Amino acid sequence: QVQLVESGGGLVQAGGSLRLSCAASGRTFSSYAMGWFRQAPGKEREFVAAISWSGSSTYYVDSVKGRFTISRDNAKRTVYLQMNSLKPEDTAVYYCATTALPRVVARGVTDYDYWGQGTQVTVSS
């Protein structure tokens, strides 16, 4: 059984920064890509960023490019999302997830099989 535990959310003013962490347990962390998704009230869950199993490749939704950075530490079994220049429209519950298949990077919600409980990020204007 895979467990993902997010931390690092909170309330921040527009222009500020937050760093989310997601600690994983339960299977070979270094064999699976990881992703961050977010869901705002009344909206669908959307892809934010993904990182390959080795960390050599990263992918972002256009709205966060240049502001967010995804990274991972396989020795610590942890993936991070550094969020800078935050905007009110970034307000959402942020989830980390792991892909269902090893050595595959994906952007779709259905491509991920284990999810964390979510952490709230609120950006005030």
N, CA and C atoms as an extended XYZ file, in Angstrom:
375
Properties=species:S:1:pos:R:3:atomname:S:1:resname:S:1:resid:I:1 pbc="F F F"
N         0.846       -1.194        0.000 N   GLN     1
C         0.000        0.000        0.000 CA  GLN     1
C         0.881        1.243        0.000 C   GLN     1
N         0.603        2.138       -0.918 N   VAL     2
C         1.358        3.381       -1.035 CA  VAL     2
C         0.690        4.459       -0.201 C   VAL     2
N         1.498        5.199        0.531 N   GLN     3
C         0.986        6.351        1.284 CA  GLN     3
C         1.742        7.598        0.863 C   GLN     3
N         0.990        8.666        0.628 N   LEU     4
C         1.560        9.964        0.273 CA  LEU     4
C         1.044       10.991        1.267 C   LEU     4
N         1.957       11.738        1.858 N   VAL     5
C         1.576       12.723        2.871 CA  VAL     5
C         2.144       14.080        2.471 C   VAL     5
N         1.227       15.013        2.178 N   GLU     6
C         1.649       16.370        1.789 CA  GLU     6
C         1.776       17.256        3.014 C   GLU     6
N         2.601       18.277        2.873 N   SER     7
C         2.725       19.301        3.896 CA  SER     7
C         3.206       20.590        3.237 C   SER     7
N         3.076       21.699        3.968 N   GLY     8
C         3.624       22.957        3.485 CA  GLY     8
C         2.621       23.967        2.981 C   GLY     8
N         1.349       23.608        2.934 N   GLY     9
C         0.355       24.578        2.495 CA  GLY     9
C         0.142       25.669        3.535 C   GLY     9
N        -0.644       26.663        3.155 N   GLY    10
C        -0.932       27.738        4.085 CA  GLY    10
C        -1.511       28.951        3.395 C   GLY    10
N        -1.540       30.050        4.121 N   LEU    11
C        -2.051       31.326        3.622 CA  LEU    11
C        -0.877       32.242        3.330 C   LEU    11
N        -0.875       32.828        2.136 N   VAL    12
C         0.214       33.707        1.743 CA  VAL    12
C        -0.355       34.858        0.918 C   VAL    12
N         0.300       35.987        0.967 N   GLN    13
C        -0.130       37.118        0.155 CA  GLN    13
C         0.331       36.932       -1.288 C   GLN    13
N        -0.372       37.565       -2.189 N   ALA    14
C         0.014       37.534       -3.602 CA  ALA    14
C         1.460       38.000       -3.747 C   ALA    14
N         2.212       37.278       -4.580 N   GLY    15
C         3.628       37.568       -4.754 CA  GLY    15
C         4.536       36.771       -3.836 C   GLY    15
N         3.945       36.112       -2.872 N   GLY    16
C         4.716       35.332       -1.923 CA  GLY    16
C         5.057       33.940       -2.435 C   GLY    16
N         5.677       33.158       -1.549 N   SER    17
C         6.149       31.818       -1.918 CA  SER    17
C         5.737       30.789       -0.876 C   SER    17
N         5.581       29.563       -1.331 N   LEU    18
C         5.367       28.412       -0.472 CA  LEU    18
C         6.106       27.228       -1.069 C   LEU    18
N         6.491       26.289       -0.219 N   ARG    19
C         7.107       25.055       -0.693 CA  ARG    19
C         6.314       23.878       -0.154 C   ARG    19
N         5.739       23.112       -1.054 N   LEU    20
C         5.006       21.919       -0.677 CA  LEU    20
C         5.937       20.719       -0.709 C   LEU    20
N         5.702       19.790        0.212 N   SER    21
C         6.443       18.540        0.251 CA  SER    21
C         5.462       17.381        0.235 C   SER    21
N         5.913       16.270       -0.301 N   CYS    22
C         5.093       15.054       -0.331 CA  CYS    22
C         6.007       13.877       -0.043 C   CYS    22
N         5.805       13.255        1.105 N   ALA    23
C         6.613       12.107        1.510 CA  ALA    23
C         5.883       10.822        1.143 C   ALA    23
N         6.613        9.905        0.515 N   ALA    24
C         6.005        8.671        0.012 CA  ALA    24
C         6.544        7.455        0.741 C   ALA    24
N         5.684        6.451        0.847 N   SER    25
C         6.109        5.168        1.406 CA  SER    25
C         5.335        4.074        0.705 C   SER    25
N         5.874        2.862        0.705 N   GLY    26
C         5.107        1.713        0.253 CA  GLY    26
C         5.532        1.034       -1.014 C   GLY    26
N         6.265        1.677       -1.914 N   ARG    27
C         6.795        0.981       -3.079 CA  ARG    27
C         8.039        1.711       -3.545 C   ARG    27
N         8.670        1.166       -4.584 N   THR    28
C         9.954        1.711       -5.017 CA  THR    28
C         9.767        3.109       -5.576 C   THR    28
N        10.011        4.090       -4.745 N   PHE    29
C         9.745        5.486       -5.100 CA  PHE    29
C        10.480        5.890       -6.372 C   PHE    29
N        11.721        5.476       -6.509 N   SER    30
C        12.559        5.930       -7.619 CA  SER    30
C        12.158        5.343       -8.967 C   SER    30
N        11.178        4.454       -8.994 N   SER    31
C        10.729        3.867      -10.263 CA  SER    31
C         9.505        4.554      -10.844 C   SER    31
N         8.915        5.475      -10.110 N   TYR    32
C         7.654        6.071      -10.514 CA  TYR    32
C         7.742        7.584      -10.639 C   TYR    32
N         7.126        8.103      -11.707 N   ALA    33
C         6.975        9.544      -11.830 CA  ALA    33
C         6.004       10.043      -10.761 C   ALA    33
N         6.150       11.316      -10.438 N   MET    34
C         5.284       11.942       -9.448 CA  MET    34
C         4.656       13.193      -10.054 C   MET    34
N         3.475       13.510       -9.581 N   GLY    35
C         2.798       14.697      -10.084 CA  GLY    35
C         2.166       15.500       -8.968 C   GLY    35
N         1.952       16.773       -9.275 N   TRP    36
C         1.167       17.655       -8.405 CA  TRP    36
C        -0.063       18.104       -9.194 C   TRP    36
N        -1.192       18.063       -8.536 N   PHE    37
C        -2.451       18.511       -9.097 CA  PHE    37
C        -3.082       19.492       -8.113 C   PHE    37
N        -4.070       20.229       -8.578 N   ARG    38
C        -4.783       21.126       -7.676 CA  ARG    38
C        -6.259       21.161       -8.048 C   ARG    38
N        -7.066       21.477       -7.043 N   GLN    39
C        -8.505       21.560       -7.262 CA  GLN    39
C        -9.058       22.735       -6.488 C   GLN    39
N        -9.610       23.678       -7.233 N   ALA    40
C       -10.254       24.840       -6.630 CA  ALA    40
C       -11.742       24.541       -6.441 C   ALA    40
N       -12.403       25.240       -5.532 N   PRO    41
C       -13.828       24.992       -5.291 CA  PRO    41
C       -14.643       25.108       -6.572 C   PRO    41
N       -15.453       24.103       -6.833 N   GLY    42
C       -16.325       24.109       -8.002 CA  GLY    42
C       -15.639       23.819       -9.314 C   GLY    42
N       -14.362       23.444       -9.266 N   LYS    43
C       -13.625       23.171      -10.500 CA  LYS    43
C       -13.091       21.748      -10.506 C   LYS    43
N       -12.739       21.304      -11.709 N   GLU    44
C       -12.147       19.985      -11.862 CA  GLU    44
C       -10.718       19.990      -11.312 C   GLU    44
N       -10.267       18.815      -10.901 N   ARG    45
C        -8.874       18.677      -10.508 CA  ARG    45
C        -8.013       18.843      -11.760 C   ARG    45
N        -6.955       19.654      -11.655 N   GLU    46
C        -6.129       19.926      -12.824 CA  GLU    46
C        -4.659       19.626      -12.566 C   GLU    46
N        -3.991       19.245      -13.637 N   PHE    47
C        -2.560       18.976      -13.599 CA  PHE    47
C        -1.795       20.268      -13.364 C   PHE    47
N        -0.771       20.201      -12.513 N   VAL    48
C         0.091       21.349      -12.261 CA  VAL    48
C         1.511       21.070      -12.750 C   VAL    48
N         2.085       19.949      -12.307 N   ALA    49
C         3.473       19.643      -12.656 CA  ALA    49
C         3.722       18.155      -12.478 C   ALA    49
N         4.715       17.647      -13.203 N   ALA    50
C         5.122       16.256      -13.065 CA  ALA    50
C         6.635       16.165      -13.208 C   ALA    50
N         7.175       15.114      -12.625 N   ILE    51
C         8.616       14.885      -12.698 CA  ILE    51
C         8.854       13.403      -12.946 C   ILE    51
N         9.819       13.111      -13.796 N   SER    52
C        10.121       11.721      -14.114 CA  SER    52
C        10.729       10.999      -12.917 C   SER    52
N        10.827        9.690      -12.989 N   TRP    53
C        11.280        8.864      -11.888 CA  TRP    53
C        12.710        9.214      -11.473 C   TRP    53
N        13.540        9.628      -12.423 N   SER    54
C        14.926        9.988      -12.094 CA  SER    54
C        15.074       11.462      -11.719 C   SER    54
N        14.060       12.242      -12.050 N   GLY    55
C        14.139       13.682      -11.822 CA  GLY    55
C        14.733       14.452      -12.975 C   GLY    55
N        15.068       13.774      -14.059 N   SER    56
C        15.748       14.440      -15.168 CA  SER    56
C        14.803       15.224      -16.066 C   SER    56
N        13.512       14.923      -16.002 N   SER    57
C        12.531       15.617      -16.844 CA  SER    57
C        11.389       16.165      -15.998 C   SER    57
N        10.973       17.375      -16.325 N   THR    58
C         9.859       18.005      -15.617 CA  THR    58
C         8.871       18.599      -16.620 C   THR    58
N         7.632       18.715      -16.192 N   TYR    59
C         6.550       19.189      -17.049 CA  TYR    59
C         5.642       20.084      -16.221 C   TYR    59
N         5.107       21.138      -16.855 N   TYR    60
C         4.274       22.093      -16.137 CA  TYR    60
C         3.077       22.512      -16.984 C   TYR    60
N         2.003       22.848      -16.314 N   VAL    61
C         0.906       23.512      -16.997 CA  VAL    61
C         1.369       24.935      -17.313 C   VAL    61
N         0.883       25.488      -18.404 N   ASP    62
C         1.378       26.790      -18.856 CA  ASP    62
C         1.227       27.883      -17.796 C   ASP    62
N         0.169       27.829      -17.021 N   SER    63
C        -0.123       28.906      -16.081 CA  SER    63
C         0.880       29.011      -14.934 C   SER    63
N         1.700       27.984      -14.726 N   VAL    64
C         2.673       28.034      -13.622 CA  VAL    64
C         4.119       28.042      -14.109 C   VAL    64
N         4.327       27.914      -15.402 N   LYS    65
C         5.689       27.904      -15.929 CA  LYS    65
C         6.424       29.180      -15.557 C   LYS    65
N         7.649       29.013      -15.083 N   GLY    66
C         8.444       30.157      -14.671 CA  GLY    66
C         8.213       30.581      -13.239 C   GLY    66
N         7.163       30.037      -12.600 N   ARG    67
C         6.863       30.396      -11.211 CA  ARG    67
C         6.990       29.198      -10.264 C   ARG    67
N         6.622       28.019      -10.731 N   PHE    68
C         6.674       26.809       -9.914 CA  PHE    68
C         7.819       25.917      -10.380 C   PHE    68
N         8.399       25.185       -9.421 N   THR    69
C         9.442       24.214       -9.734 CA  THR    69
C         9.180       22.920       -8.981 C   THR    69
N         9.121       21.830       -9.728 N   ILE    70
C         8.959       20.518       -9.114 CA  ILE    70
C        10.333       19.862       -9.033 C   ILE    70
N        10.577       19.162       -7.927 N   SER    71
C        11.841       18.459       -7.749 CA  SER    71
C        11.594       17.237       -6.880 C   SER    71
N        12.571       16.357       -6.822 N   ARG    72
C        12.432       15.169       -5.984 CA  ARG    72
C        13.776       14.773       -5.415 C   ARG    72
N        13.714       14.107       -4.272 N   ASP    73
C        14.881       13.536       -3.619 CA  ASP    73
C        14.559       12.063       -3.403 C   ASP    73
N        15.095       11.210       -4.247 N   ASN    74
C        14.751        9.793       -4.165 CA  ASN    74
C        15.292        9.142       -2.894 C   ASN    74
N        16.378        9.637       -2.377 N   ALA    75
C        16.914        9.089       -1.127 CA  ALA    75
C        15.961        9.364        0.041 C   ALA    75
N        15.278       10.501       -0.016 N   LYS    76
C        14.320       10.863        1.037 CA  LYS    76
C        12.897       10.467        0.673 C   LYS    76
N        12.706        9.914       -0.520 N   ARG    77
C        11.367        9.500       -0.979 CA  ARG    77
C        10.389       10.667       -0.910 C   ARG    77
N        10.833       11.816       -1.343 N   THR    78
C        10.039       13.042       -1.219 CA  THR    78
C        10.053       13.824       -2.526 C   THR    78
N         8.900       14.376       -2.859 N   VAL    79
C         8.788       15.275       -4.006 CA  VAL    79
C         8.361       16.639       -3.482 C   VAL    79
N         8.840       17.685       -4.149 N   TYR    80
C         8.607       19.051       -3.704 CA  TYR    80
C         7.943       19.874       -4.810 C   TYR    80
N         7.249       20.915       -4.397 N   LEU    81
C         6.746       21.902       -5.344 CA  LEU    81
C         7.047       23.278       -4.763 C   LEU    81
N         8.029       23.938       -5.328 N   GLN    82
C         8.360       25.302       -4.932 CA  GLN    82
C         7.493       26.254       -5.735 C   GLN    82
N         6.728       27.069       -5.038 N   MET    83
C         5.782       27.968       -5.688 CA  MET    83
C         6.177       29.410       -5.366 C   MET    83
N         6.558       30.147       -6.381 N   ASN    84
C         6.942       31.555       -6.236 CA  ASN    84
C         5.958       32.441       -6.982 C   ASN    84
N         5.995       33.718       -6.673 N   SER    85
C         5.128       34.707       -7.342 CA  SER    85
C         3.681       34.235       -7.362 C   SER    85
N         3.215       33.799       -6.224 N   LEU    86
C         1.866       33.230       -6.142 CA  LEU    86
C         0.809       34.270       -6.459 C   LEU    86
N        -0.263       33.801       -7.081 N   LYS    87
C        -1.382       34.638       -7.471 CA  LYS    87
C        -2.656       34.136       -6.806 C   LYS    87
N        -3.658       34.985       -6.632 N   PRO    88
C        -4.925       34.516       -6.048 CA  PRO    88
C        -5.522       33.336       -6.805 C   PRO    88
N        -5.332       33.275       -8.100 N   GLU    89
C        -5.876       32.152       -8.877 CA  GLU    89
C        -5.142       30.835       -8.634 C   GLU    89
N        -4.051       30.859       -7.875 N   ASP    90
C        -3.385       29.620       -7.481 CA  ASP    90
C        -4.053       28.983       -6.257 C   ASP    90
N        -5.004       29.673       -5.669 N   THR    91
C        -5.698       29.147       -4.497 CA  THR    91
C        -6.427       27.854       -4.832 C   THR    91
N        -6.123       26.794       -4.072 N   ALA    92
C        -6.704       25.475       -4.322 CA  ALA    92
C        -6.194       24.503       -3.271 C   ALA    92
N        -6.771       23.324       -3.266 N   VAL    93
C        -6.177       22.203       -2.531 CA  VAL    93
C        -5.198       21.526       -3.479 C   VAL    93
N        -3.984       21.345       -3.026 N   TYR    94
C        -2.929       20.744       -3.839 CA  TYR    94
C        -2.717       19.295       -3.408 C   TYR    94
N        -2.640       18.414       -4.407 N   TYR    95
C        -2.461       16.989       -4.174 CA  TYR    95
C        -1.205       16.489       -4.876 C   TYR    95
N        -0.457       15.626       -4.210 N   CYS    96
C         0.582       14.898       -4.923 CA  CYS    96
C         0.039       13.508       -5.264 C   CYS    96
N         0.623       12.913       -6.289 N   ALA    97
C         0.166       11.616       -6.745 CA  ALA    97
C         1.312       10.881       -7.427 C   ALA    97
N         1.171        9.565       -7.506 N   THR    98
C         2.175        8.750       -8.165 CA  THR    98
C         1.533        7.992       -9.314 C   THR    98
N         2.268        7.855      -10.416 N   THR    99
C         1.709        7.201      -11.589 CA  THR    99
C         1.440        5.724      -11.327 C   THR    99
N         0.464        5.199      -12.049 N   ALA   100
C         0.075        3.802      -11.887 CA  ALA   100
C         1.128        2.851      -12.462 C   ALA   100
N         1.852        3.314      -13.488 N   LEU   101
C         2.841        2.460      -14.130 CA  LEU   101
C         4.239        3.013      -13.875 C   LEU   101
N         5.223        2.141      -13.703 N   PRO   102
C         6.597        2.623      -13.499 CA  PRO   102
C         7.179        3.192      -14.788 C   PRO   102
N         8.079        4.151      -14.645 N   ARG   103
C         8.837        4.714      -15.757 CA  ARG   103
C         7.949        5.284      -16.856 C   ARG   103
N         6.847        5.871      -16.422 N   VAL   104
C         5.943        6.576      -17.326 CA  VAL   104
C         5.610        7.917      -16.701 C   VAL   104
N         5.720        8.993      -17.463 N   VAL   105
C         5.326       10.317      -16.982 CA  VAL   105
C         4.006       10.679      -17.643 C   VAL   105
N         3.094       11.261      -16.884 N   ALA   106
C         1.768       11.548      -17.429 CA  ALA   106
C         1.206       12.833      -16.836 C   ALA   106
N         0.183       13.383      -17.521 N   ARG   107
C        -0.486       14.599      -17.058 CA  ARG   107
C        -1.941       14.372      -16.693 C   ARG   107
N        -2.464       13.210      -17.002 N   GLY   108
C        -3.883       12.974      -16.762 CA  GLY   108
C        -4.153       12.447      -15.367 C   GLY   108
N        -5.275       12.886      -14.815 N   VAL   109
C        -5.668       12.441      -13.482 CA  VAL   109
C        -5.774       10.920      -13.427 C   VAL   109
N        -6.312       10.315      -14.464 N   THR   110
C        -6.531        8.866      -14.454 CA  THR   110
C        -5.245        8.057      -14.635 C   THR   110
N        -4.154        8.727      -14.934 N   ASP   111
C        -2.869        8.034      -15.054 CA  ASP   111
C        -2.186        7.837      -13.705 C   ASP   111
N        -2.766        8.389      -12.662 N   TYR   112
C        -2.181        8.316      -11.320 CA  TYR   112
C        -3.084        7.471      -10.431 C   TYR   112
N        -2.473        6.587       -9.644 N   ASP   113
C        -3.302        5.667       -8.870 CA  ASP   113
C        -3.287        5.915       -7.368 C   ASP   113
N        -2.298        6.566       -6.844 N   TYR   114
C        -2.279        6.870       -5.412 CA  TYR   114
C        -2.154        8.375       -5.228 C   TYR   114
N        -2.934        8.876       -4.264 N   TRP   115
C        -3.034       10.307       -4.024 CA  TRP   115
C        -2.838       10.626       -2.549 C   TRP   115
N        -2.281       11.788       -2.282 N   GLY   116
C        -2.219       12.263       -0.919 CA  GLY   116
C        -3.554       12.837       -0.481 C   GLY   116
N        -3.595       13.295        0.748 N   GLN   117
C        -4.846       13.805        1.306 CA  GLN   117
C        -5.121       15.246        0.900 C   GLN   117
N        -4.112       15.914        0.372 N   GLY   118
C        -4.264       17.299       -0.071 CA  GLY   118
C        -3.821       18.294        0.997 C   GLY   118
N        -3.349       19.438        0.528 N   THR   119
C        -2.966       20.530        1.423 CA  THR   119
C        -3.486       21.834        0.828 C   THR   119
N        -4.092       22.644        1.669 N   GLN   120
C        -4.728       23.870        1.199 CA  GLN   120
C        -3.698       24.972        0.989 C   GLN   120
N        -3.778       25.610       -0.163 N   VAL   121
C        -2.981       26.805       -0.451 CA  VAL   121
C        -3.949       27.946       -0.726 C   VAL   121
N        -3.829       29.009        0.035 N   THR   122
C        -4.687       30.175       -0.130 CA  THR   122
C        -3.823       31.400       -0.356 C   THR   122
N        -4.067       32.091       -1.468 N   VAL   123
C        -3.303       33.283       -1.819 CA  VAL   123
C        -4.240       34.482       -1.760 C   VAL   123
N        -3.940       35.404       -0.881 N   SER   124
C        -4.784       36.589       -0.730 CA  SER   124
C        -4.280       37.723       -1.607 C   SER   124
N        -5.216       38.541       -2.058 N   SER   125
C        -4.844       39.649       -2.953 CA  SER   125
C        -4.544       40.921       -2.175 C   SER   125
